[in-house]
Amino acid sequence: MVGKHIFLSGKVQGVGFRFHAHEKAMELDLKGWVRNLDDGRVELLAFGTQANLDVFLKWLKKGPSAARVENVEANTEKRAFKGTNFSIRRDGGPTWPES
């Protein structure tokens, strides 16, 4: 299982981004989470096959129709993820490593 820690900026809050990212992640059988950050970005942690993560990253660069993604920062995540699904988390707070 491969992991990616992803930050998105642009018009990514208030446009249903987390909901749509959750739906796409579930469709691709990814594990992890998505949440809004206090600075206006969206943060994601996603684990799955390389092929499915590639499809997810391609989708994230566009996002839902109301979004305008300006920047995608995706880093390989070497730490293990202990979760069993993909969830929407509450806004703000510190970033990963909480699982």
N, C-alpha and C positions, 0 to 999 in steps of 0.2 A: 504494500500500500504506500502510495506517494502522498506527500502533504504539501500544501501551499498556504502561506500566510499572505493575505491580500488586502491592500488598502485602495479604495476608490475615491476619487474626488471629482467635483463638478456639481451638477444638479442631481444629487443622488439621495437626498433626504426629502421626505414629503411627496414622493412620487410612486410609492409602493415598491421601492427597490428591494427591501428585505423580503417582502412576501413573494415577489417574483423570483428572487434568487433562491429562496427556500424551495419553491416549486420546481425550479430547474435542477437544483441539487438532488432533490428526491427522485426526479425523473432519471437522473444519471447515477443513482445509487451511491451518492457521496455522503460522507460523514463529516460532521463539524458544526459550525454555527456562523451566523451573520448578525451584525448589530450596527446601530448608529453610534458615532463618536461625537463628543461634545464640540469638536472643532469643525463639524459639518461633513466629515468623511464617513464612509461605510467601511467596516472592517469585517473580513471573513477568514475563517480557517476551514479549509476543505481537504479531505482525504479520500482517495479512491485510486482507480487505475490511472495511469498516465494518459491514456486515450480519453477517458471521461473528464479528467481535469483539463485537458487541452480544449475539449468542446465547451466546458464551463467557462474557461478563461476567454474564449472567443465570444461567448454570449455576454459575459460581464463587460467587455469592452464597448458593447452597444447598450445593454440593459433594457429595461422595459421602455415602451414608447414615450412615456412622459419624462424620462431621464435624459440627461446630457452628460455622459462620462467624459471627463477631460484628462484624467490620468489614472493609470492602473499600475500599482506597484505590487509585484508578485514575487515573493521569495520562497525558496524551498524550505520546508519545515522539517527539521530532522528529529524533533521530539515526537514521541508517540501520542496518539489521541486515544483516550479511553472510552469515549462516547460510542453509542450504538446507532445514532441517527443524526439528522441535520436539523438544527433548531434555530429559532429566532430568539436572540437574547435582548435583555433590557439595554437601554441606551447608556452611554458614558462609561465611566469606570476605567480601571486599568486594562491594558491589553493583555493578550495571551501571556502567561502560561496557564491560567485557570482552564479547566477542561469543561 
